[in-house]
Amino acid sequence: MVGKEGIGSRMFDLLNIGIMLLLCVVMLYPFLNVIAVSLSNSEHILRGDVTIFPRGFNIGGYSYIFKDPFLYSGYVHSIIYAAGSTLFMLTFTSLMAYPLTIADFVAKKFFAIFLVITMFFSGGMIPTYLLIRSLHLLDTYWVMIIPGCISAFNVLLFRSFYQSIPADLRESAVIDGANDIQILSRIYLPLSKPLLATFALFGIVGSWNGWFEALIYLNDENKYPLQLILRKYLFTVSFGNGAGTQAMQAMLAQLKMDPRNIQMAIVVIAMFPIMLIYPFLQKYFVKGVMIGAVKG
């Protein structure tokens, strides 16, 4: 006979399963709808009867996009910016967080307070632009990598994680003659794989989806990331005007394509790399999201 506690536990499990299934439907439907629209015929799109399955079959949007040479350069630049900014972020955040865990570091309290202050106050967009211009970073690859490589929030989380590592490990390494760089690279970083993998995922996704910084700091279209190419298509096809847009509209009418074929096709192309990366980092992600619960 099942007691009241057993019935309550089962009801709680059923409620959790129901909520998770509802969340899955809410999150998967837009994703499947984008893919379906990108592959559907224009008449079905205009009637609005495309849900999660393509109606008809039309790859004209993909064919049109893959003819754009800026798509390939955008892909390459997005990979460079995402990989470079994530690598710099992990490197410099680790280097800044590690000294804050050393008990005899005299400036530890000062830097901790300084970091907290920067979380509440910032210079703003215009002073930041003027600073980047004075550093001659405008319209360079470095402007998409260097400015965001340090975050006070990330440093404090890294510090909290490093503080959870037993201090005896560092003391033993010091007795054996290891310096701080060796201790960080051979002890702390190998023990911080969940931390590094989680923030690498956040960094890659954030950089890959970022477009505003490129819009402000880059003038050369040959250096645009993929998201600015995506933005160009979304705005040109939907709201643009001029000779280029008129030619595109004529082409769409000739090929019997809806503008949303192109828009959704490039959305699918843009999110495809992130879908490939996530499964490799998933096993560390569950551990990494608990970092905030570690005592600081």
C-alpha positions as CSV (number, residue, x, y, z in Angstrom):
1,M,0.0,0.0,0.0
2,V,1.4,3.3,-1.0
3,G,1.5,5.9,1.7
4,K,0.7,9.6,1.5
5,E,4.3,10.5,1.1
6,G,4.6,8.1,-1.9
7,I,1.5,9.5,-3.5
8,G,2.8,13.1,-2.9
9,S,6.2,12.2,-4.4
10,R,4.6,10.7,-7.5
11,M,2.3,13.7,-8.0
12,F,5.3,16.0,-7.7
13,D,7.2,13.9,-10.3
14,L,4.2,14.0,-12.7
15,L,3.9,17.8,-12.2
16,N,7.6,18.2,-13.0
17,I,7.3,16.0,-16.1
18,G,4.3,18.0,-17.3
19,I,6.1,21.3,-16.8
20,M,9.2,20.1,-18.6
21,L,7.1,18.8,-21.5
22,L,5.4,22.1,-21.7
23,L,8.7,24.0,-21.7
24,C,10.0,21.7,-24.4
25,V,7.0,22.4,-26.6
26,V,7.4,26.2,-26.0
27,M,11.1,26.1,-26.9
28,L,11.0,23.7,-29.8
29,Y,8.1,25.1,-31.6
30,P,9.8,28.3,-32.8
31,F,12.9,26.4,-33.8
32,L,11.0,23.8,-35.8
33,N,8.8,26.6,-37.3
34,V,11.8,28.5,-38.6
35,I,13.2,25.4,-40.3
36,A,9.7,24.6,-41.8
37,V,9.2,28.1,-43.1
38,S,12.7,28.1,-44.7
39,L,11.8,25.0,-46.7
40,S,8.1,25.7,-47.5
41,N,6.5,27.0,-50.7
42,S,5.5,30.7,-50.8
43,E,1.8,30.1,-51.2
44,H,1.7,28.1,-47.9
45,I,3.7,30.7,-46.1
46,L,1.4,33.5,-47.3
47,R,-1.6,31.5,-46.1
48,G,0.1,31.0,-42.7
49,D,-0.5,27.3,-42.6
50,V,3.1,26.3,-42.0
51,T,3.6,25.0,-38.4
52,I,6.4,22.6,-37.6
53,F,6.5,20.7,-40.9
54,P,7.4,22.1,-44.3
55,R,4.5,22.5,-46.7
56,G,5.8,21.8,-50.2
57,F,9.5,21.9,-50.7
58,N,11.6,24.9,-51.6
59,I,15.3,25.4,-51.1
60,G,15.4,28.6,-53.1
61,G,16.2,30.7,-50.0
62,Y,19.3,28.6,-49.2
63,S,20.4,28.7,-52.9
64,Y,20.1,32.5,-52.9
65,I,22.0,33.0,-49.7
66,F,24.9,30.6,-50.5
67,K,25.6,32.7,-53.6
68,D,26.4,35.7,-51.4
69,P,30.2,35.9,-50.9
70,F,29.8,37.9,-47.7
71,L,28.1,34.9,-46.1
72,Y,31.4,32.9,-46.1
73,S,33.4,35.8,-44.9
74,G,30.8,36.5,-42.2
75,Y,31.1,32.9,-41.1
76,V,34.9,33.0,-40.9
77,H,34.9,36.3,-39.0
78,S,32.2,35.1,-36.6
79,I,34.4,32.0,-35.8
80,I,37.4,34.2,-35.4
81,Y,35.6,36.7,-33.1
82,A,33.9,34.0,-31.1
83,A,37.0,31.8,-30.6
84,G,39.3,34.8,-30.0
85,S,37.0,36.6,-27.5
86,T,36.3,33.4,-25.6
87,L,39.9,32.4,-25.4
88,F,40.9,35.9,-24.2
89,M,38.0,35.9,-21.7
90,L,38.9,32.6,-20.1
91,T,42.6,33.5,-20.0
92,F,42.4,36.9,-18.5
93,T,39.6,36.1,-16.2
94,S,41.5,33.2,-14.8
95,L,44.6,35.3,-14.4
96,M,42.7,38.0,-12.5
97,A,40.6,35.7,-10.3
98,Y,43.5,33.5,-9.1
99,P,45.4,36.2,-7.1
100,L,42.1,37.1,-5.3
101,T,42.1,33.6,-3.8
102,I,45.6,34.0,-2.2
103,A,45.3,34.8,1.5
104,D,48.6,36.8,1.7
105,F,47.9,38.9,-1.4
106,V,47.9,42.4,0.1
107,A,45.8,44.1,-2.6
108,K,43.1,41.4,-2.7
109,K,40.5,43.5,-0.9
110,F,41.2,46.6,-3.0
111,F,40.7,44.8,-6.3
112,A,37.6,42.9,-5.1
113,I,36.0,46.2,-4.1
114,F,37.1,47.8,-7.4
115,L,35.5,45.0,-9.4
116,V,32.2,45.3,-7.5
117,I,32.1,49.0,-8.2
118,T,32.5,48.4,-11.9
119,M,29.4,46.2,-11.8
120,F,27.2,49.2,-10.8
121,F,28.9,52.0,-12.7
122,S,30.1,52.2,-16.3
123,G,31.4,54.9,-18.6
124,G,28.5,54.5,-21.1
125,M,28.5,53.9,-24.9
126,I,29.9,57.3,-26.1
127,P,32.9,57.3,-23.7
128,T,33.6,53.7,-24.6
129,Y,33.5,54.6,-28.3
130,L,35.9,57.5,-27.7
131,L,38.3,55.3,-25.7
132,I,38.3,52.6,-28.4
133,R,38.9,55.2,-31.1
134,S,41.8,56.7,-29.1
135,L,43.3,53.2,-28.9
136,H,43.1,52.9,-32.7
137,L,40.9,49.8,-32.4
138,L,38.1,51.0,-34.7
139,D,37.5,48.9,-37.8
140,T,40.0,46.2,-36.6
141,Y,39.6,42.6,-35.7
142,W,40.8,43.4,-32.1
143,V,37.8,45.6,-31.4
144,M,35.6,42.5,-31.5
145,I,37.9,40.6,-29.1
146,I,39.6,42.7,-26.5
147,P,37.0,45.1,-25.0
148,G,34.8,42.3,-23.6
149,C,37.6,39.9,-22.4
150,I,37.2,41.0,-18.7
151,S,33.9,41.0,-16.8
152,A,33.7,41.7,-13.1
153,F,30.9,39.2,-12.7
154,N,32.9,36.5,-14.4
155,V,35.9,37.2,-12.2
156,L,34.0,37.0,-9.0
157,L,32.5,33.7,-10.1
158,F,35.9,32.3,-11.0
159,R,37.2,33.5,-7.6
160,S,34.4,31.7,-5.8
161,F,35.1,28.5,-7.7
162,Y,38.9,28.7,-7.1
163,Q,38.2,29.3,-3.3
164,S,36.4,25.9,-3.2
165,I,39.6,24.2,-4.3
166,P,41.5,23.0,-1.1
167,A,44.2,25.4,-0.2
168,D,46.4,22.4,0.7
169,L,47.0,21.7,-3.0
170,R,48.5,25.1,-3.5
171,E,50.6,24.9,-0.4
172,S,52.0,21.5,-1.4
173,A,52.8,22.9,-4.9
174,V,54.6,25.9,-3.3
175,I,56.7,23.6,-1.1
176,D,57.6,21.6,-4.2
177,G,58.9,24.8,-5.8
178,A,56.0,25.6,-8.2
179,N,55.4,29.2,-9.1
180,D,51.9,30.7,-9.4
181,I,51.7,30.3,-13.2
182,Q,52.4,26.6,-12.8
183,I,49.9,26.2,-9.9
184,L,47.2,27.9,-12.0
185,S,47.9,26.0,-15.2
186,R,48.6,22.5,-13.6
187,I,46.2,22.5,-10.6
188,Y,43.5,25.1,-10.8
189,L,42.6,25.0,-14.5
190,P,42.5,21.2,-14.8
191,L,40.2,21.1,-11.8
192,S,38.0,23.8,-13.3
193,K,36.8,22.0,-16.5
194,P,33.1,22.5,-15.7
195,L,33.7,26.2,-15.0
196,L,35.7,26.7,-18.1
197,A,33.3,24.7,-20.3
198,T,30.3,26.6,-19.0
199,F,31.8,30.0,-19.5
200,A,33.3,29.0,-22.9
201,L,29.7,28.1,-24.0
202,F,28.4,31.4,-22.7
203,G,31.2,33.3,-24.4
204,I,30.9,31.6,-27.7
205,V,27.1,32.0,-27.8
206,G,27.3,35.6,-26.7
207,S,29.9,36.5,-29.3
208,W,28.2,34.5,-32.0
209,N,24.9,36.3,-31.5
210,G,26.4,39.7,-31.0
211,W,25.9,42.3,-33.7
212,F,25.6,45.7,-32.0
213,E,29.4,46.1,-31.3
214,A,30.2,45.3,-34.9
215,L,27.5,47.7,-36.1
216,I,29.2,50.5,-34.1
217,Y,32.9,49.7,-34.4
218,L,33.2,48.2,-37.9
219,N,33.0,50.1,-41.1
220,D,34.5,47.6,-43.5
221,E,31.9,45.1,-44.7
222,N,34.6,42.6,-45.4
223,K,35.1,42.3,-41.6
224,Y,31.4,42.0,-40.7
225,P,30.4,39.0,-38.6
226,L,27.6,36.7,-39.7
227,Q,25.0,38.4,-37.5
228,L,25.3,41.6,-39.4
229,I,24.8,39.7,-42.7
230,L,21.7,38.2,-41.1
231,R,20.6,41.7,-40.1
232,K,21.1,43.0,-43.6
233,Y,18.8,40.3,-45.0
234,L,16.2,40.8,-42.4
235,F,16.0,44.5,-42.9
236,T,16.5,44.6,-46.7
237,V,13.9,42.0,-47.5
238,S,11.3,43.3,-45.1
239,F,11.8,47.1,-44.8
240,G,14.4,48.1,-47.4
241,N,14.0,50.3,-50.4
242,G,16.1,51.3,-53.3
243,A,17.4,49.6,-56.5
244,G,18.9,46.7,-54.6
245,T,15.7,45.9,-52.8
246,Q,13.6,46.3,-56.0
247,A,15.9,43.8,-57.8
248,M,15.5,41.4,-54.9
249,Q,11.8,41.7,-54.9
250,A,11.7,41.1,-58.7
251,M,13.9,38.0,-58.1
252,L,11.6,36.7,-55.4
253,A,8.6,37.1,-57.7
254,Q,10.4,35.3,-60.6
255,L,11.4,32.4,-58.4
256,K,8.1,32.3,-56.6
257,M,9.7,32.7,-53.2
258,D,8.4,34.5,-50.1
259,P,10.8,36.9,-48.4
260,R,10.6,34.7,-45.3
261,N,12.2,31.9,-47.2
262,I,15.4,33.9,-47.3
263,Q,15.0,35.3,-43.8
264,M,14.4,31.9,-42.1
265,A,17.1,30.2,-44.2
266,I,19.8,32.5,-43.0
267,V,18.5,32.2,-39.4
268,V,19.0,28.4,-39.7
269,I,22.4,28.8,-41.2
270,A,23.4,31.2,-38.4
271,M,22.3,29.0,-35.6
272,F,23.7,25.7,-37.0
273,P,27.3,26.0,-35.5
274,I,26.0,26.6,-32.0
275,M,23.8,23.5,-32.3
276,L,27.0,21.6,-33.1
277,I,29.1,23.0,-30.3
278,Y,26.6,22.5,-27.4
279,P,26.6,18.6,-27.3
280,F,30.3,18.6,-26.7
281,L,30.0,20.9,-23.7
282,Q,26.8,19.6,-22.3
283,K,28.4,17.1,-19.9
284,Y,30.2,20.0,-18.1
285,F,27.2,22.4,-18.3
286,V,25.2,20.8,-15.5
287,K,28.1,21.0,-13.1
288,G,29.0,24.5,-14.3
289,V,25.6,26.1,-13.7
290,M,26.0,25.3,-10.0
291,I,29.0,27.6,-9.8
292,G,26.9,30.4,-8.4
293,A,26.0,28.2,-5.4
294,V,29.6,27.9,-4.3
295,K,30.3,30.1,-1.3
296,G,32.1,33.3,-2.1
